[in-house]
Amino acid sequence: MKLGAVSALAMMMATGGALAKSDIVVAMQLEPPHLDPTGGAAGAIDSVLYSNVFEGLTRFAADGSIIPGLAREWEISEDGLTYTFNLAEGVMFHDGTAMDAEDVKFSLDRARAEDSANAQKALFAGIEEVEVVDPTTVRVTLSEPDGNFLFNMAWGDAVIVAPESIENIKQQPVGTGAFKFANWVQGDNITLERNPDYWGTPAQLDNVTFKFISDPTAAFAAVMAEDVDVFTAFPAPENLPQFEADPRFEVIVGNTEGETILSTNNKMPPLDNVTVRKAIAHAINRQEIIDGAMFGLGTPIGTHFAPHHPDYVDLTGNSQYDPELAKELLAEAGFADGFTTTLKLPPPSYARRGGEIVASQLRAVGIETEISNLEWAQWLEQVFTGKDYGLTIVSHTEPMDINIYARPDYYFQYDNPDFQALMDELTRTTDPEARSALLKKAQTIISEDYVNGYLFQLATPTVAKAGVRGMWKDAPTQAVDLTGVYWEE
C-alpha cells in the first residue's frame, strides 16, 4: 500500500502533474521603483500588484469592462451625485486586519488630500465627501456628476489600503487580493504567495515569481532556456516567429491602451512654438518606426486615443510624413538651419529602438537630438517629475487618459483653457452620444495643436509555455492579472 502511494506520487511528479505545476515564473522588462500603486506613476507597479495583491471598489475585467471589486454592488442617486457602495463581507487584509468602510474612506481621503502623492490625483478631484454608513457601506458624494466615476475607481491608483500598514507600503505592500507579497530581491525578482484566506475565488497558483529582465537578448535566452514560464510584453518582437514555430511555446498578441508618443516639452523653446511641433510631426515616418522598432507590431495613430475604441477618430492625416513640408515649417518658424534638443529615452525597446529612428528622421530635416538612455527611475525623476527634457518616447498605457492634456502641470506642460473646459464638460456629461462627440472633439484639438508626436498604439506580445492558461490577451490596464491563471496538462 505504501509502495503504491509512493509510486503514484513519483508518477505524478514525473509527468508534471498538479503537484509540480503550482508555481509560475513571469518575466517582464521593467522593475517597479517601489510597491505603492497609490503613490507612483510607474506602470510596472500595477503590472505586479493590480488585482493580484491590491483591489479597488471596482476593477477592470480582461475585456476592459468595469466589474465589481471590493464593492459588490452600488446605487447611484437620481442626480448622479451620490454613490452608495455595498462592500464584500469578511474581507481581510494580508496582515490579518479587517477591511471595512473605514479603510475605503481612509484610502479615498488620502488619495484626494492636498499633500497626496497619488500620480492620478485628478481621478479623485470630484469627490466632495466620503462617509461611513456602517462597516460594509460607504457613501461617496461628488461635487458634480461624473460619468467616469466607476471607471476611475477601477484604476490601480484607487486601490484600497489600510492605515495600519501604510507606513511601509512601498517595501511591504499589504492588500486584500488573492496573492500576498512574500519577498523582493531588488534588481532581480518579486515573489507572491497564494492568500489562503482570500474572500473571493481563490487563486489556482501557490507561488508567483516576477522576474525582471530588461535586455531583449537576455529575454530571448531566458524563454528559450525555459528559465521563465511567461514573458509579458516580450521586448524582442523579431524573435516571435521562432517561438511560434516551437511547440514548447504559445505566442499571444493582444492590444493595449498604450499610445506611444514622441512626447514634447511644450514649454521649452523652441518646442513651445506650435509650428515647430507641427514640423516635427511631419518629419516622422510612423511606419518606419513601427517596422524598425517593433518589427511591424503596432497601429499608427494621429492623436492620443486607442484605435480600438468606438470613439476613435483617424487623424493621422494631420501629420503625414512629409519632410519637405517639415523643412518649410521650420523656416517659417525662424529655424531654417534647424536646432538641437534633447531626446531622453526610458528602457523599453520601443523607446530605445524607436529613438534611434526618430533621431535619424529629425536629423534629415535639420533637427539634431542629444540622446540620453535613462533607467526607469532616472526617467521618472528627470522627465516625468523634473520636466527636464525636450523630447522623449513613452507609451501611455493608462486607459482612456486623454484628460491628462487638461493638466498644465503634467510633464509635457500643455496649457489650453479651451481643452480644459472641454474635459470639464465631458466629466459632467453622462449621455453616451454627447460624450462620444466631446471625445472626438478632444482628439481633434490635441492633434491640431501638435502637442506631441503621435506614433503608434502599442501591441502586447506574450510568450508563454504551452499549458499556461488564463493569461489576459489584451491589456485594458497595466496589469499582469494572475488570479485566474493555471497550468493545463
C-alpha positions as CSV (number, residue, x, y, z in Angstrom):
1,M,0.0,0.0,0.0
2,K,2.8,2.4,0.9
3,L,4.8,1.4,-2.2
4,G,1.8,2.1,-4.4
5,A,1.3,5.6,-2.8
6,V,4.9,6.4,-3.3
7,S,4.8,5.2,-6.9
8,A,1.7,7.2,-7.6
9,L,3.4,10.3,-6.2
10,A,6.5,9.7,-8.2
11,M,4.5,9.2,-11.4
12,M,2.6,12.5,-10.8
13,M,5.8,14.4,-10.3
14,A,7.4,12.8,-13.3
15,T,4.6,13.6,-15.6
16,G,4.3,17.2,-14.5
17,G,1.0,16.8,-12.5
18,A,-0.7,19.4,-10.5
19,L,1.8,19.0,-7.6
20,A,4.7,20.1,-9.8
21,K,2.8,22.9,-11.5
22,S,1.6,25.1,-8.7
23,D,4.3,27.8,-9.3
24,I,4.9,30.1,-12.1
25,V,7.7,32.5,-13.2
26,V,6.6,35.5,-15.1
27,A,9.2,37.8,-16.7
28,M,8.7,41.4,-17.5
29,Q,11.1,44.1,-18.7
30,L,10.6,46.8,-16.1
31,E,11.1,46.6,-12.4
32,P,8.8,48.7,-10.1
33,P,10.6,51.6,-8.4
34,H,8.6,50.8,-5.3
35,L,5.4,48.8,-4.4
36,D,2.8,51.5,-3.7
37,P,0.3,51.8,-6.6
38,T,-1.3,54.8,-4.9
39,G,2.0,56.7,-4.8
40,G,3.8,56.4,-8.1
41,A,3.3,56.8,-11.8
42,A,5.4,53.7,-13.0
43,G,3.1,51.2,-14.7
44,A,5.4,48.4,-13.5
45,I,3.9,48.8,-10.0
46,D,0.4,47.9,-11.3
47,S,1.8,45.2,-13.6
48,V,2.9,43.2,-10.5
49,L,0.3,44.2,-7.9
50,Y,-3.0,45.1,-9.6
51,S,-5.7,42.6,-8.6
52,N,-3.0,40.1,-7.5
53,V,-2.2,42.0,-4.2
54,F,-4.4,45.1,-4.2
55,E,-8.1,45.6,-5.1
56,G,-10.3,48.6,-5.5
57,L,-14.0,49.2,-5.3
58,T,-14.4,48.3,-9.0
59,R,-11.9,46.7,-11.3
60,F,-11.1,46.1,-15.0
61,A,-12.0,42.8,-16.5
62,A,-9.9,41.2,-19.2
63,D,-12.1,42.8,-21.9
64,G,-11.8,46.3,-20.4
65,S,-15.3,46.3,-18.9
66,I,-15.8,47.6,-15.4
67,I,-16.9,44.9,-12.9
68,P,-17.4,44.8,-9.1
69,G,-14.3,44.6,-6.9
70,L,-14.4,45.1,-3.2
71,A,-17.8,46.8,-3.8
72,R,-20.1,44.0,-4.7
73,E,-22.9,46.4,-5.7
74,W,-23.8,50.1,-5.7
75,E,-26.6,52.6,-6.0
76,I,-26.4,55.9,-7.8
77,S,-28.7,58.8,-6.8
78,E,-31.0,60.3,-9.4
79,D,-28.9,63.5,-9.6
80,G,-25.8,61.4,-10.2
81,L,-24.0,62.9,-7.2
82,T,-24.2,60.1,-4.6
83,Y,-22.7,56.6,-4.9
84,T,-23.6,54.2,-2.2
85,F,-21.2,51.2,-2.2
86,N,-22.0,47.9,-0.5
87,L,-18.8,46.1,0.3
88,A,-18.0,42.4,0.3
89,E,-18.2,41.0,3.8
90,G,-15.4,39.1,5.6
91,V,-12.6,40.7,3.7
92,M,-9.2,40.6,5.5
93,F,-6.0,42.4,4.7
94,H,-3.0,40.2,4.4
95,D,-1.8,41.3,7.8
96,G,-5.0,39.8,9.4
97,T,-6.8,43.1,9.9
98,A,-10.3,43.5,8.7
99,M,-11.1,45.6,5.6
100,D,-14.2,47.7,6.1
101,A,-15.7,51.1,5.2
102,E,-13.2,53.0,7.3
103,D,-10.4,51.7,5.1
104,V,-12.3,52.9,2.0
105,K,-12.7,56.3,3.5
106,F,-9.1,56.4,4.5
107,S,-7.9,55.4,1.0
108,L,-10.1,57.9,-0.9
109,D,-9.4,60.7,1.5
110,R,-5.7,60.0,1.3
111,A,-5.7,60.0,-2.5
112,R,-7.5,63.3,-2.7
113,A,-5.7,65.1,0.1
114,E,-3.9,68.3,-0.6
115,D,-0.5,66.6,0.1
116,S,-1.4,63.5,-1.8
117,A,1.4,61.8,-3.8
118,N,-1.1,59.9,-6.0
119,A,0.1,60.1,-9.6
120,Q,-3.6,60.3,-10.8
121,K,-4.9,62.7,-8.2
122,A,-7.3,64.1,-10.7
123,L,-9.3,60.9,-10.5
124,F,-10.4,61.9,-7.1
125,A,-10.8,65.7,-7.6
126,G,-14.6,65.5,-7.9
127,I,-15.1,63.8,-4.6
128,E,-16.7,66.1,-2.1
129,E,-17.2,63.8,0.8
130,V,-16.7,60.1,1.8
131,E,-19.0,58.9,4.6
132,V,-19.0,55.6,6.5
133,V,-22.6,54.4,6.8
134,D,-21.8,51.2,8.5
135,P,-18.8,48.7,8.3
136,T,-19.9,47.4,4.9
137,T,-21.4,50.6,3.4
138,V,-19.7,53.7,2.1
139,R,-21.4,56.8,0.7
140,V,-19.4,58.9,-1.8
141,T,-20.7,62.4,-2.7
142,L,-19.4,64.1,-5.8
143,S,-19.4,67.9,-6.3
144,E,-20.9,67.3,-9.8
145,P,-22.0,64.3,-11.9
146,D,-19.1,62.3,-13.3
147,G,-19.8,59.8,-16.0
148,N,-16.4,58.3,-15.4
149,F,-16.5,57.7,-11.7
150,L,-16.9,53.9,-11.6
151,F,-14.2,53.7,-14.3
152,N,-11.9,55.9,-12.2
153,M,-12.4,53.7,-9.2
154,A,-11.0,50.7,-11.2
155,W,-7.6,52.3,-11.7
156,G,-4.7,50.9,-9.8
157,D,-4.2,54.3,-8.2
158,A,-7.6,53.8,-6.5
159,V,-7.0,50.5,-4.7
160,I,-7.9,50.2,-1.0
161,V,-5.2,50.4,1.5
162,A,-5.2,50.4,5.3
163,P,-3.8,52.9,7.8
164,E,-2.2,50.1,9.8
165,S,0.2,49.1,7.0
166,I,0.6,52.3,5.0
167,E,3.9,53.4,6.5
168,N,5.8,50.6,4.9
169,I,3.7,50.1,1.8
170,K,6.5,50.9,-0.7
171,Q,8.6,47.9,0.5
172,Q,6.0,45.7,2.3
173,P,2.6,46.1,0.4
174,V,-0.4,44.8,2.3
175,G,-3.6,44.3,0.3
176,T,-6.7,42.2,0.1
177,G,-6.0,40.2,-3.1
178,A,-5.8,36.6,-4.0
179,F,-2.0,36.7,-3.6
180,K,0.1,38.3,-0.8
181,F,3.5,39.8,-1.0
182,A,6.4,37.5,0.0
183,N,9.7,39.0,-0.9
184,W,11.5,41.5,-3.2
185,V,15.1,40.9,-4.3
186,Q,15.7,44.3,-5.8
187,G,17.2,44.1,-9.3
188,D,16.0,40.6,-9.8
189,N,12.5,39.4,-8.7
190,I,9.4,39.8,-6.6
191,T,7.6,36.8,-5.2
192,L,4.0,36.5,-4.2
193,E,2.3,33.6,-2.5
194,R,-1.3,32.4,-2.5
195,N,-3.6,34.0,0.0
196,P,-5.3,31.1,1.8
197,D,-7.8,33.5,3.5
198,Y,-8.9,35.2,0.3
199,W,-12.5,36.4,0.4
200,G,-13.3,35.7,-3.2
201,T,-12.5,33.0,-5.8
202,P,-9.1,31.6,-4.7
203,A,-6.1,31.7,-6.9
204,Q,-5.1,28.4,-8.5
205,L,-1.3,29.0,-8.3
206,D,0.5,28.7,-5.0
207,N,3.5,30.9,-5.8
208,V,4.3,33.5,-8.3
209,T,7.8,35.0,-9.2
210,F,8.0,38.1,-11.2
211,K,11.4,38.1,-12.9
212,F,12.9,41.4,-14.3
213,I,14.9,41.1,-17.5
214,S,15.4,44.4,-19.2
215,D,17.8,43.3,-22.1
216,P,16.0,41.9,-25.1
217,T,18.8,39.4,-25.9
218,A,18.6,38.1,-22.3
219,A,14.9,37.9,-22.6
220,F,15.1,35.7,-25.6
221,A,17.7,33.4,-23.9
222,A,15.6,33.1,-20.7
223,V,12.5,32.0,-22.6
224,M,14.4,29.6,-24.9
225,A,16.1,28.0,-21.9
226,E,12.7,27.7,-20.2
227,D,14.0,29.6,-17.2
228,V,10.7,31.6,-17.2
229,D,7.2,30.3,-17.9
230,V,5.7,33.5,-19.3
231,F,7.2,36.7,-20.7
232,T,4.7,39.5,-20.8
233,A,5.2,42.4,-23.3
234,F,8.1,40.5,-24.8
235,P,10.7,43.1,-25.8
236,A,12.1,41.5,-28.9
237,P,9.3,41.1,-31.5
238,E,11.8,39.9,-34.1
239,N,12.0,36.6,-32.2
240,L,8.3,35.9,-32.2
241,P,8.3,33.8,-35.4
242,Q,10.8,31.5,-33.8
243,F,8.6,31.0,-30.7
244,E,5.5,30.5,-32.9
245,A,7.3,27.6,-34.7
246,D,8.4,26.0,-31.4
247,P,5.7,23.6,-29.9
248,R,7.0,24.4,-26.4
249,F,5.6,27.9,-26.6
250,E,2.5,29.9,-27.4
251,V,2.6,33.4,-28.7
252,I,-0.4,35.7,-27.7
253,V,-0.5,39.1,-29.4
254,G,-3.1,41.5,-28.0
255,N,-3.9,45.2,-27.9
256,T,-3.0,47.7,-25.2
257,E,-4.2,51.1,-24.1
258,G,-0.7,52.3,-24.8
259,E,-0.4,55.4,-27.0
260,T,3.2,55.5,-27.9
261,I,4.2,59.1,-28.4
262,L,7.1,61.4,-29.1
263,S,6.4,63.4,-26.0
264,T,7.3,67.0,-26.3
265,N,8.0,69.6,-23.7
266,N,5.5,72.3,-24.7
267,K,7.2,75.0,-22.5
268,M,10.8,74.5,-23.7
269,P,11.8,76.8,-26.6
270,P,11.6,76.2,-29.5
271,L,9.2,73.4,-28.8
272,D,6.8,75.9,-27.3
273,N,6.1,77.0,-30.9
274,V,3.2,75.1,-32.5
275,T,4.8,75.5,-35.9
276,V,7.9,73.8,-34.7
277,R,5.9,71.0,-33.2
278,K,4.0,70.6,-36.5
279,A,7.3,70.4,-38.4
280,I,8.4,67.6,-36.1
281,A,5.2,65.7,-36.7
282,H,5.6,65.9,-40.4
283,A,9.3,64.8,-40.1
284,I,8.2,61.5,-38.6
285,N,7.6,58.3,-40.6
286,R,5.4,56.2,-38.3
287,Q,5.5,53.1,-40.4
288,E,9.3,53.1,-40.5
289,I,9.3,53.4,-36.7
290,I,6.8,50.5,-36.3
291,D,8.7,48.3,-38.7
292,G,12.2,49.2,-37.4
293,A,11.4,49.2,-33.7
294,M,8.5,46.8,-33.4
295,F,9.0,44.6,-36.4
296,G,5.6,45.6,-37.7
297,L,3.6,45.3,-34.4
298,G,1.7,48.4,-33.8
299,T,-1.1,50.6,-35.3
300,P,-0.3,54.2,-36.5
301,I,-2.1,56.9,-34.5
302,G,-2.6,60.6,-35.1
303,T,-3.9,61.5,-31.6
304,H,-3.9,60.3,-28.0
305,F,-6.7,57.7,-28.3
306,A,-6.8,53.9,-28.8
307,P,-7.8,52.9,-32.3
308,H,-9.9,50.0,-31.0
309,H,-12.2,52.4,-29.1
310,P,-15.5,53.1,-30.9
311,D,-15.0,56.9,-30.5
312,Y,-11.5,56.9,-32.1
313,V,-11.0,59.4,-35.0
314,D,-8.3,58.7,-37.5
315,L,-6.3,61.9,-37.6
316,T,-3.1,60.5,-39.0
317,G,-3.6,62.8,-42.0
318,N,-2.8,65.8,-39.8
319,S,0.7,64.7,-39.5
320,Q,1.5,62.6,-42.6
321,Y,5.2,62.0,-43.4
322,D,6.4,65.0,-45.4
323,P,10.0,66.0,-44.7
324,E,9.9,68.9,-47.3
325,L,6.9,70.4,-45.5
326,A,8.7,69.9,-42.2
327,K,11.7,72.0,-43.5
328,E,9.3,74.7,-44.8
329,L,7.6,74.9,-41.4
330,L,10.9,75.1,-39.6
331,A,11.9,78.0,-41.9
332,E,8.6,79.7,-41.3
333,A,9.2,79.4,-37.5
334,G,12.6,81.0,-37.9
335,F,14.7,77.8,-37.7
336,A,15.7,77.3,-41.3
337,D,19.1,76.0,-40.1
338,G,17.4,73.7,-37.6
339,F,18.1,73.5,-33.9
340,T,19.3,71.0,-31.2
341,T,17.2,69.5,-28.4
342,T,17.4,66.5,-26.0
343,L,15.9,63.1,-26.6
344,K,15.7,61.2,-23.3
345,L,14.8,57.6,-23.6
346,P,13.5,55.1,-21.0
347,P,14.5,51.4,-21.1
348,P,11.7,49.8,-23.2
349,S,12.7,48.5,-26.6
350,Y,10.1,50.6,-28.4
351,A,11.8,53.7,-26.9
352,R,15.4,52.8,-27.3
353,R,15.0,51.4,-30.9
354,G,12.4,54.0,-31.8
355,G,14.5,56.8,-30.5
356,E,17.4,56.0,-32.9
357,I,15.0,56.0,-35.8
358,V,13.3,59.2,-34.8
359,A,16.7,60.9,-34.3
360,S,17.6,60.0,-37.9
361,Q,14.3,61.3,-39.2
362,L,14.6,64.6,-37.4
363,R,18.2,64.9,-38.5
364,A,17.1,64.7,-42.1
365,V,15.1,68.0,-41.7
366,G,17.8,69.8,-39.6
367,I,16.9,68.9,-36.0
368,E,19.7,67.4,-34.0
369,T,18.9,65.4,-30.9
370,E,21.2,64.7,-28.0
371,I,20.2,61.1,-26.9
372,S,20.3,60.0,-23.3
373,N,19.4,56.5,-22.4
374,L,17.9,56.6,-18.9
375,E,17.0,53.9,-16.4
376,W,13.3,54.0,-15.4
377,A,13.9,55.7,-12.1
378,Q,16.1,58.4,-13.8
379,W,13.4,58.9,-16.5
380,L,10.7,59.4,-13.8
381,E,13.0,61.9,-11.9
382,Q,14.3,63.9,-14.9
383,V,11.4,63.8,-17.4
384,F,8.2,63.0,-15.7
385,T,8.8,64.8,-12.4
386,G,11.5,67.3,-13.3
387,K,10.3,68.2,-16.8
388,D,14.0,68.5,-17.8
389,Y,13.8,67.3,-21.4
390,G,13.0,68.4,-24.9
391,L,11.7,65.1,-26.4
392,T,11.1,61.6,-25.1
393,I,9.4,58.4,-26.3
394,V,7.0,56.6,-24.0
395,S,3.8,54.6,-24.1
396,H,0.9,55.9,-22.0
397,T,-0.8,52.7,-21.1
398,E,-3.4,54.1,-18.7
399,P,-6.9,53.5,-20.1
400,M,-8.9,56.4,-21.6
401,D,-6.3,59.0,-20.4
402,I,-6.9,61.9,-22.8
403,N,-7.8,64.0,-19.8
404,I,-4.1,64.3,-18.9
405,Y,-4.0,67.0,-21.6
406,A,-6.1,69.2,-19.3
407,R,-3.4,69.2,-16.7
408,P,-1.0,72.1,-17.4
409,D,1.5,70.8,-14.7
410,Y,1.7,67.4,-16.4
411,Y,5.1,66.6,-17.7
412,F,4.6,67.7,-21.3
413,Q,3.1,71.0,-20.0
414,Y,0.3,71.6,-22.5
415,D,-1.9,74.5,-21.3
416,N,-5.0,75.1,-23.3
417,P,-8.0,76.6,-21.4
418,D,-10.4,75.5,-24.2
419,F,-9.3,71.9,-23.9
420,Q,-9.6,72.1,-20.1
421,A,-13.1,73.4,-20.3
422,L,-13.9,70.6,-22.8
423,M,-12.7,68.0,-20.3
424,D,-14.8,69.6,-17.5
425,E,-17.8,69.3,-19.8
426,L,-17.0,65.7,-20.5
427,T,-16.9,65.0,-16.8
428,R,-20.3,66.5,-16.3
429,T,-21.8,64.6,-19.2
430,T,-23.4,61.2,-18.8
431,D,-25.3,60.9,-22.1
432,P,-23.3,58.4,-24.3
433,E,-23.8,60.2,-27.6
434,A,-22.9,63.6,-26.1
435,R,-19.8,62.0,-24.5
436,S,-18.8,60.5,-27.8
437,A,-19.0,63.9,-29.6
438,L,-16.9,65.5,-26.9
439,L,-14.2,62.8,-27.1
440,K,-14.0,63.2,-30.8
441,K,-13.6,67.0,-30.4
442,A,-10.9,66.5,-27.8
443,Q,-8.9,64.2,-30.1
444,T,-9.0,66.7,-32.9
445,I,-7.9,69.6,-30.7
446,I,-4.7,68.0,-29.4
447,S,-3.9,66.6,-32.9
448,E,-4.2,70.1,-34.5
449,D,-2.2,71.6,-31.6
450,Y,0.6,69.0,-32.3
451,V,1.0,68.7,-28.5
452,N,3.1,65.5,-29.1
453,G,4.3,63.4,-32.0
454,Y,1.7,60.6,-32.1
455,L,3.4,57.4,-33.2
456,F,1.6,54.1,-32.7
457,Q,-0.7,52.1,-30.5
458,L,1.5,49.6,-28.6
459,A,0.8,45.9,-29.2
460,T,1.5,43.4,-26.3
461,P,3.1,40.1,-27.3
462,T,3.1,37.5,-24.6
463,V,5.2,34.3,-24.9
464,A,4.1,31.5,-22.6
465,K,4.9,27.9,-22.2
466,A,2.4,25.5,-23.7
467,G,0.0,24.7,-20.9
468,V,-0.3,28.1,-19.3
469,R,-3.9,29.1,-19.3
470,G,-5.8,32.2,-18.1
471,M,-3.4,35.0,-19.2
472,W,-5.0,38.2,-20.4
473,K,-4.6,38.6,-24.2
474,D,-5.3,42.3,-24.2
475,A,-4.2,44.9,-21.7
476,P,-7.1,47.1,-20.8
477,T,-4.9,48.4,-17.9
478,Q,-1.4,47.9,-16.8
479,A,-1.7,44.6,-15.1
480,V,-0.5,41.0,-15.2
481,D,-3.5,39.5,-13.6
482,L,-2.7,36.0,-12.4
483,T,-5.8,35.4,-10.3
484,G,-7.3,33.2,-12.9
485,V,-4.1,31.6,-14.3
486,Y,-3.4,27.9,-14.1
487,W,-1.5,25.1,-15.7
488,E,-3.2,22.7,-18.1
489,E,-1.5,19.3,-18.6
